[in-house]
Amino acid sequence: MTIETIRLTTSEAIVRYLVAQRIVVDGAEVPLFPGAIAIFGHGNVTSLGHSLEMHRDEIPVYRGQNEQGMGLAAAGFAKAMRRQQIMLCTSSIGPGATNMVTAAGMAMANRLPVLFISGDAFNSRLPDPVLQQVEHFGVPSTTVNDAFRPVVRYWDRITDPAQVLSSLPHAVDTMLDIADCGPAFLGLPQDVAAEAFDFPESFFDRQVREIARPRPDQRQLDRAASLLRGARRPAIIAGGGVHYSRAEAELAAFAEEFGIPVVETVAGKSSLLADHPQYAGPVGVTGAEAANAVIAAADVVLAVGTRLEDFTTGSWTLFEPDTQIIGVNAARFDAGKHRSLPVVGDAREALVELGGLLTGWSAPEEWAREGGRRRAELEAFVADRVADDGHWPPSYAQLVGLLHESATPEDYVLTAAGGLPGELNINWASKGIATFDCEYGYSCMGYEISGAWGAAFARREGQVYSMVGDGSYLMLNSDVFSSVLSGRKFVLVVCDNEGFAVIERLQVGQGGASYNNMLRDSVGSGSDVRVDFRAHAASLGAETFEVHSREEFVQALQAAKAADRTAVIVTKVRESDWTEGGAFWQVGVPEVSDRPEVATARAAMDEGLRSQRPGV
């Protein structure tokens, strides 16, 4: 049998393969890779860049301004698409590559698919050392691209064109695997990128991909059902896996049918609407006391699609030592954490099958009303936090309240680092399903802007809103211009409290002196200089507003929504008016110090640790 082949460069083969990959989203067949975000340089412009240009109508390339921002935008897109489509990010061989490592770490922590392709040094080594090459004298095959190894699910360096036939399908399969999902990386040496090979034509046939839904083992389901049937106070923790499984409707039906209160992690927020009868609020350190009380009282916790990180568990102080956990998760590693009874499989299918085994059972009537009681407590608490007290500048909570009043069920709100995650997680009541993104797996400063740009590619209805602190804005802001350049609009609210105020809160709260966080106590003669954020955002092409009252903020919101491009609203906020969370958080406090305040903080930390649940 003769195999029909076509002679292509490695770069051309990669692009043609990506173009051939399709997926069905909401009943429509669409590209699996709908676009690329690139900064071209030596190592990717002459070969991969050339091929991308030749296929510009099939996989459009959007110009980034910073490689880290590119990767964060791609991750934000993947989150908004609930992992059903993937962006390609490509860079040159040196600083361009290492700039993407942080973004890869963020995607890895949050289990999000992004395909990173960086140029690499020459495979032949004949011209070594080349521009931007970092040399390892004893290990000459090592390049900066090896830095991606700890922060991706799949890593390969293409040293021969034929490797594409194996490596690229494996990379795509990994990114679509519900258990192993995460970023993939390919290093593309400059000579190999340009080399030609006779590829089988069938390799480039259109392929419609599907995301598998593996069912859990029947014995695991039987044990979980038995445990729930014996529970007096069951509770559900809804994590990000609910979104990625598109299991929100099944979760809502399960909780209502069996009378089980539901709390949400940061990643799982907007799994339920805020008025669902069993919704009890956000859980954990950035959660509310009402929701945390549900978990503290529960005897069985059904943890669905969550990796149970410390902000969810209060550093494992929220759970009583004898609380039994059922871990429903696609990843075996997550399903069995802290002696959980594992149910390994797709969240949606697990809920459906587990529900079938629970027919005729429900939680005790008194406990079934717990979600509603706790939700009422949360609503009263939030109403007090967001209420207008007649003073400006506002608190974070008051700004969240004003934005929430303006939002529709189709709108999408996003944030990441600093004090805003706690404020939005507690004070934002979800009006629509899968309409909230707080990047708190990696808590990556700058995601608020780049991630919003990525989300704007994904959202076809409603407005994308992002709230960012002054510190994160200064960390990474160039994708304001990227959004204007690409025509992908979002509304950015810049909250200026003149420093890294939430870290200063942690610093002082654990006995330290305020130092190097607020602008006023930074070392240097310029500590009285302040940034004109409106002027800066305007210089990046955004429509801009600076507000000094509640009325001006409301008016600016309306104008920003009507704007034809990304709009930035700048306001001062109170430095230390925080919405208190409802859980303990373990941090490292010195055992000895000359400051009495540190000794006091250490004693309080030790006291809190006494209620920490033992690990496995």
C-alpha positions in Angstrom: 0.0 0.0 0.0 1.3 3.4 -0.9 1.2 6.1 1.7 0.5 9.5 0.1 3.0 12.1 1.5 3.5 15.8 1.3 6.8 17.6 1.8 6.5 20.3 4.4 8.7 22.1 6.9 8.3 21.2 10.6 6.7 24.6 11.2 4.2 24.2 8.3 3.3 20.7 9.6 2.6 22.0 13.1 0.3 24.8 11.8 -1.6 22.5 9.4 -2.1 20.0 12.1 -3.5 22.6 14.5 -5.8 24.0 11.8 -7.1 20.4 11.2 -8.2 20.0 14.8 -11.9 20.7 15.4 -14.3 20.4 18.4 -18.0 20.6 19.0 -19.0 23.5 21.3 -22.7 24.1 22.1 -23.7 21.9 19.1 -21.5 23.7 16.6 -18.3 22.4 15.1 -15.5 25.0 15.7 -11.7 25.2 15.6 -10.0 23.6 18.6 -7.3 26.3 18.1 -9.3 29.4 17.1 -6.2 31.7 17.2 -2.7 32.3 18.3 -1.1 35.1 20.4 2.4 35.8 19.3 5.4 38.1 19.6 7.7 37.2 16.8 11.5 37.2 17.2 14.4 35.2 16.0 13.6 31.5 16.5 9.9 31.8 15.6 9.4 34.5 13.0 11.1 33.1 9.9 9.6 29.6 10.0 6.7 29.2 12.3 5.7 32.9 11.8 5.8 32.4 8.0 3.5 29.4 8.2 1.1 31.2 10.5 1.0 34.0 8.1 0.2 31.6 5.3 -2.8 30.3 7.3 -3.9 33.6 8.7 -7.5 33.1 7.7 -7.7 29.7 9.5 -5.7 30.5 12.7 -5.5 34.3 13.1 -2.5 35.7 15.0 -3.0 38.4 17.6 -0.1 40.5 18.6 0.9 40.4 22.3 3.0 43.1 23.9 4.5 40.9 26.6 4.9 37.1 26.5 3.7 36.6 30.0 0.5 38.5 29.2 0.0 36.4 26.1 0.0 33.2 28.2 -2.3 34.7 30.8 -4.7 35.8 28.1 -4.7 32.3 26.7 -5.4 30.9 30.1 -8.2 33.4 30.6 -9.7 32.4 27.3 -9.5 28.7 28.3 -11.2 29.4 31.6 -14.0 31.4 30.0 -14.5 28.6 27.4 -14.5 26.0 30.2 -11.5 24.3 28.6 -13.3 23.5 25.3 -10.9 25.5 23.1 -7.2 26.3 23.2 -5.0 29.2 22.3 -1.5 28.9 20.9 1.2 31.2 22.3 4.6 31.5 20.5 7.7 33.3 21.4 11.4 33.7 20.4 14.2 31.7 22.0 15.4 33.6 25.0 13.6 36.2 27.2 10.5 35.7 25.1 10.4 32.0 26.2 11.2 32.6 29.9 8.6 35.4 30.0 6.0 32.7 29.4 7.1 30.5 32.2 5.1 32.4 34.8 2.0 32.1 32.6 2.6 28.4 32.2 2.8 28.1 36.0 -0.5 29.9 36.3 -2.1 27.6 33.7 -0.6 24.5 35.4 -1.9 25.5 38.9 -5.4 26.1 37.5 -5.4 23.0 35.2 -6.0 25.1 32.1 -4.9 24.1 28.5 -2.5 26.4 26.7 -0.1 25.4 23.9 3.3 27.1 24.3 5.8 26.9 21.4 9.1 28.7 21.8 12.0 28.9 19.5 15.1 27.1 20.6 18.9 27.1 20.0 20.1 25.2 16.9 19.9 21.4 17.1 23.1 21.1 15.2 24.9 23.4 17.6 27.1 24.6 14.7 26.5 28.3 15.2 26.5 28.1 19.0 26.4 30.2 21.1 23.6 32.1 19.3 21.9 35.4 20.4 20.0 34.9 23.6 21.3 31.4 24.2 22.1 30.5 27.8 24.9 27.9 27.9 25.3 25.1 30.4 28.9 24.0 30.2 28.4 20.5 31.4 25.0 19.9 29.9 25.0 21.5 26.4 21.6 20.2 25.5 20.0 22.3 28.2 18.4 25.6 27.1 16.1 28.1 28.9 13.2 26.1 27.5 14.0 23.4 30.1 12.6 25.9 32.6 9.1 24.9 31.4 9.4 21.4 32.6 8.0 21.9 36.1 5.1 24.1 34.9 3.5 22.1 32.1 1.7 18.8 31.8 3.5 17.9 28.5 7.0 19.0 27.5 9.0 18.1 24.4 11.8 19.5 22.2 11.4 18.7 18.5 14.8 17.6 17.4 13.7 16.0 14.1 10.7 16.8 11.9 9.3 13.3 12.2 8.8 13.8 16.0 5.8 16.0 15.2 3.9 12.9 14.2 4.1 11.7 17.7 4.6 14.7 19.9 1.8 17.0 18.6 -1.1 14.5 19.0 0.2 13.7 22.5 0.3 17.4 23.4 -3.3 17.9 22.2 -4.5 14.7 23.9 -3.0 15.9 27.2 -4.6 19.3 27.0 -8.0 17.7 26.4 -7.7 15.1 29.1 -10.0 16.0 32.0 -7.7 14.4 34.6 -4.3 15.6 33.2 -5.5 18.9 31.6 -2.9 21.6 31.7 -0.5 23.5 29.5 1.7 21.8 26.9 5.1 23.0 25.6 7.1 22.4 22.5 10.6 23.7 22.0 11.3 24.3 18.3 15.1 24.6 17.4 15.7 27.1 14.6 17.2 24.6 12.2 14.6 21.9 12.8 11.8 24.5 12.4 13.0 25.1 8.8 13.8 21.5 7.9 11.4 19.6 5.5 10.1 16.1 5.8 7.7 13.9 3.8 4.6 13.8 6.1 1.7 11.4 5.5 -1.1 13.5 4.1 -3.6 11.7 6.4 -1.9 13.4 9.3 -3.6 16.6 8.3 -7.1 15.2 7.8 -9.8 17.1 9.6 -10.3 15.6 13.1 -13.3 16.4 15.3 -12.1 16.1 18.9 -14.3 15.1 21.9 -13.6 15.6 25.5 -14.1 12.2 27.2 -16.4 11.7 30.2 -15.0 8.7 32.0 -17.5 7.1 34.4 -16.5 6.3 38.0 -16.0 2.8 39.2 -19.3 1.3 40.4 -17.8 0.2 43.7 -16.6 3.7 44.4 -20.1 5.0 43.7 -21.7 2.4 45.9 -19.5 3.3 48.9 -20.1 7.0 48.3 -23.9 6.5 48.2 -23.7 4.4 51.4 -21.8 7.1 53.2 -24.2 9.8 52.1 -27.2 7.7 53.1 -25.8 7.6 56.6 -25.1 11.3 56.8 -27.0 13.6 59.1 -25.4 16.8 58.0 -24.1 16.4 54.4 -22.7 19.3 52.4 -21.3 19.8 48.9 -18.2 21.8 48.0 -18.4 22.9 44.3 -15.0 23.5 42.7 -13.8 24.5 39.3 -14.3 21.0 37.9 -18.0 21.6 38.0 -17.5 24.3 35.3 -15.1 22.2 33.2 -17.5 19.3 33.3 -20.4 21.6 32.4 -22.1 20.0 35.3 -23.8 23.1 36.8 -27.4 22.0 36.0 -26.8 18.5 37.4 -25.2 20.0 40.6 -28.3 22.2 41.1 -30.7 19.4 40.6 -28.7 17.0 42.8 -28.5 19.5 45.7 -32.2 20.4 45.5 -33.4 16.8 45.2 -31.5 15.6 48.2 -31.6 18.7 50.3 -27.9 19.2 50.6 -26.4 22.7 51.1 -23.8 23.8 48.6 -20.7 26.0 49.1 -18.4 27.1 46.3 -14.7 27.5 46.0 -13.2 30.5 44.3 -12.8 28.5 41.1 -16.3 27.0 41.5 -18.1 30.3 42.0 -21.1 30.7 39.8 -21.7 27.0 39.6 -25.1 27.9 41.2 -27.1 31.1 40.9 -27.0 33.1 44.1 -30.7 32.5 44.7 -30.6 28.7 44.4 -32.4 27.3 47.5 -29.4 25.2 48.6 -26.7 27.8 47.9 -24.9 28.7 51.2 -22.1 30.9 49.9 -18.4 31.0 49.2 -16.2 28.8 51.4 -12.7 29.3 52.9 -10.3 32.0 53.8 -11.8 34.4 51.2 -15.3 33.0 51.9 -18.0 33.9 54.3 -18.6 32.8 57.9 -22.1 31.5 56.9 -20.7 29.1 54.3 -17.8 28.0 56.5 -20.2 27.2 59.3 -21.9 24.7 57.0 -18.6 22.8 56.4 -17.7 23.1 60.1 -20.9 21.4 61.0 -21.0 18.8 58.2 -20.4 15.1 58.9 -20.0 14.1 55.2 -18.6 16.5 52.6 -19.1 15.8 48.9 -16.1 17.6 47.3 -16.9 17.9 43.6 -14.2 19.0 41.2 -11.9 20.8 43.7 -8.3 20.3 44.5 -8.9 21.4 48.1 -6.2 24.1 48.3 -5.6 25.9 51.6 -7.8 28.9 50.9 -10.7 26.4 50.4 -10.0 24.4 53.6 -8.7 27.1 55.9 -5.4 25.3 55.8 -7.4 22.3 56.8 -8.9 23.8 59.9 -12.5 24.1 58.6 -13.2 20.3 58.7 -13.7 18.5 62.0 -11.2 15.6 62.3 -13.9 13.0 61.9 -15.6 14.6 59.0 -15.7 12.2 56.1 -14.9 13.5 52.6 -16.0 12.1 49.3 -13.7 13.3 46.6 -15.4 13.4 43.2 -12.7 14.3 40.7 -11.4 13.4 37.3 -7.9 13.3 38.8 -7.1 10.4 41.1 -4.5 12.6 42.9 -7.2 15.1 43.9 -10.0 12.6 44.6 -8.1 10.9 47.4 -6.7 13.9 49.3 -6.8 13.9 53.1 -8.1 10.3 53.3 -11.1 11.1 51.1 -13.2 8.3 49.7 -12.4 8.7 46.0 -14.9 8.7 43.2 -12.7 9.1 40.2 -14.5 10.3 37.1 -16.3 13.1 35.3 -18.2 15.3 37.6 -21.4 15.5 35.6 -21.6 11.7 35.1 -20.6 11.0 38.7 -23.4 13.3 40.0 -26.0 11.7 37.7 -25.0 8.1 38.6 -24.6 8.9 42.3 -28.0 10.5 42.3 -29.5 7.4 40.8 -28.2 5.4 43.8 -29.7 7.9 46.3 -33.3 7.8 44.9 -35.7 7.9 47.8 -33.2 9.4 50.3 -32.8 13.0 51.4 -30.9 14.8 54.1 -32.9 15.4 57.3 -35.5 18.1 56.9 -34.0 20.4 59.4 -30.5 20.2 57.8 -32.0 20.6 54.3 -33.1 24.1 55.3 -29.5 25.0 56.4 -28.5 26.3 53.0 -31.4 28.8 52.9 -30.7 30.0 56.4 -27.0 30.5 55.7 -27.7 32.2 52.4 -30.0 34.6 54.3 -27.1 35.4 56.7 -24.8 36.0 53.8 -27.2 38.3 52.0 -27.7 40.4 55.1 -23.9 40.5 55.6 -23.3 41.6 52.0 -26.0 44.2 52.1 -24.3 45.8 55.0 -20.9 45.7 53.4 -21.9 47.2 50.1 -24.2 49.8 51.5 -23.4 53.5 50.8 -22.1 55.1 54.0 -21.9 58.6 52.4 -18.1 58.7 52.2 -15.8 58.6 49.2 -13.4 57.0 48.4 -15.3 53.8 48.8 -14.3 50.4 50.1 -13.7 47.6 47.7 -17.0 46.1 48.8 -18.9 49.2 47.9 -17.4 49.3 44.4 -18.3 45.6 44.0 -21.8 46.4 45.0 -22.1 49.2 42.4 -20.7 47.1 39.7 -23.0 44.3 40.6 -26.1 46.6 40.4 -25.1 47.4 36.9 -24.4 43.8 35.7 -26.6 41.5 33.8 -26.8 37.7 33.9 -24.7 37.6 30.7 -21.9 39.7 32.1 -18.6 38.2 33.2 -16.5 39.5 36.1 -12.8 38.7 36.7 -10.0 39.4 39.1 -6.9 37.7 40.5 -4.5 39.0 43.2 -4.4 41.3 46.2 -7.5 42.2 48.2 -10.1 41.9 45.4 -10.4 38.1 45.4 -11.9 38.2 48.9 -14.1 41.2 48.2 -15.6 39.8 45.0 -15.8 36.2 46.2 -18.0 37.3 49.2 -19.8 40.3 47.9 -20.6 39.3 44.3 -23.9 37.3 44.0 -23.8 35.3 40.8 -26.5 36.3 38.4 -25.4 33.9 35.6 -23.8 30.4 35.4 -20.1 30.3 34.7 -19.8 34.1 34.8 -17.0 34.5 37.4 -13.3 34.1 37.2 -11.0 34.8 40.1 -7.5 33.4 39.4 -6.6 32.2 42.8 -4.8 29.0 42.0 -1.6 30.9 41.3 -2.9 34.4 42.3 -0.9 35.9 39.5 -0.7 39.7 39.5 -1.4 41.1 36.1 -3.9 38.4 35.2 -6.7 40.9 35.8 -5.8 42.7 32.6 -4.4 39.9 30.4 -7.0 37.4 31.5 -9.8 39.9 30.8 -8.4 40.3 27.3 -8.5 36.5 26.8 -12.0 36.2 28.3 -13.1 38.9 25.8 -12.2 36.5 23.0 -14.4 33.8 24.5 -17.5 35.8 25.5 -20.1 36.4 22.8 -22.7 37.9 25.1 -22.6 40.4 27.8 -19.7 42.6 29.0 -16.4 41.4 30.5 -15.6 43.4 33.7 -12.3 43.2 35.5 -11.3 44.7 38.8 -7.6 45.4 39.4 -5.6 47.0 42.2 -2.9 49.6 41.5 -0.2 47.1 42.3 -1.3 44.6 39.7 -1.9 47.3 37.2 1.7 48.4 37.5 2.9 44.8 37.3 1.5 44.0 33.8 -0.7 46.5 31.9 0.3 46.4 28.3 -2.6 44.2 27.3 -4.9 47.2 27.7 -3.3 48.1 24.3 -3.5 44.5 23.1 -7.3 44.6 23.6 -7.6 47.9 21.8 -5.4 46.6 18.9 -7.4 43.4 18.6 -10.8 44.9 19.1 -11.6 42.7 22.1 -13.2 45.0 24.6 -13.5 44.8 28.3 -14.2 47.3 31.1 -11.4 47.6 33.7 -11.9 49.2 37.1 -8.6 50.3 38.6 -8.8 50.5 42.4 -6.0 52.7 43.7 -5.1 52.4 47.4 -1.5 53.5 46.8 0.3 50.2 47.5 0.2 46.5 48.0 -2.3 47.0 50.8 -3.5 43.5 51.3 0.1 42.3 51.8 0.7 45.1 54.1 -2.4 43.9 56.0 -0.8 40.4 56.3 2.6 41.9 57.2 1.2 44.1 60.0 -1.4 41.5 61.0 1.3 39.0 61.8 3.3 41.4 63.9 5.6 43.0 61.4 6.1 46.7 60.7 4.7 48.3 57.6 7.6 48.2 55.1 8.1 48.2 51.3 4.4 47.6 50.6 2.7 50.9 50.7 4.2 53.7 48.5 4.4 55.9 51.6 6.8 53.6 53.4 8.9 52.6 50.4 12.6 53.4 50.5 13.7 56.2 48.1 13.2 59.9 47.4 10.2 59.3 45.2 7.9 57.8 47.7 5.6 60.7 47.5 5.1 60.3 43.7 1.9 58.8 42.5 0.8 57.3 39.2 -1.7 59.0 36.9 -3.5 55.8 35.9 -6.0 57.5 33.7 -3.3 59.2 31.6 -1.4 55.9 31.4 -4.4 53.9 30.2 -5.3 56.7 27.8 -1.8 56.5 26.3 -2.6 52.8 25.6 -5.6 53.7 23.6 -8.4 53.0 26.1 -11.4 55.1 26.8 -10.7 56.5 30.3 -12.6 57.9 33.3 -11.4 59.1 36.7 -14.2 59.3 39.3 -14.5 61.1 42.6 -18.0 60.2 43.7 -20.6 57.4 43.7 -22.6 59.3 41.0 -19.5 59.7 38.8 -18.7 56.0 39.1 -22.2 55.0 38.0 -22.1 57.4 35.1 -18.6 56.2 34.1 -19.9 52.6 34.1 -22.7 53.4 31.7 -20.3 55.3 29.4 -17.7 52.5 29.6 -20.3 49.9 28.6 -21.3 52.0 25.6 -17.7 52.6 24.5 -16.5 51.1 21.3 -13.2 49.9 22.8 -11.7 48.9 26.2 -12.6 51.4 28.9 -10.7 52.0 32.1 -12.3 53.6 35.2 -9.9 54.8 37.8 -10.8 55.5 41.4 -9.2 55.8 44.8 -10.3 53.2 47.3 -9.9 52.9 51.1 -6.6 51.5 52.2 -7.8 49.2 54.9 -11.6 48.7 54.8 -11.7 44.9 54.3 -14.5 42.3 54.2 -13.3 39.8 56.7 -13.2 36.2 55.6 -14.3 33.4 57.8 -11.4 31.0 58.1 -7.9 30.6 59.5 -5.0 30.7 57.2 -1.5 29.2 58.0 1.5 31.4 57.1 5.0 31.3 58.4 5.4 33.5 61.5 8.8 33.6 63.1 9.2 31.5 66.2 11.5 34.1 67.8 11.6 37.9 67.2 12.6 41.1 69.0 9.1 42.5 68.2 6.5 41.6 70.9 3.8 41.9 68.2 5.4 39.0 66.3 5.5 36.9 69.4 1.8 37.6 69.9 1.1 36.7 66.3 3.1 33.4 66.6 1.1 32.4 69.7 -2.2 33.1 67.8 -0.9 31.0 64.8 0.0 28.1 67.1 -3.4 28.3 68.7 -5.1 28.2 65.2 -3.0 25.2 64.2 -4.4 23.1 67.1 -7.6 22.6 65.1 -5.8 21.6 61.9 -6.9 18.3 60.4 -4.1 15.8 60.1 -2.9 14.9 56.6 -2.6 11.5 55.1 
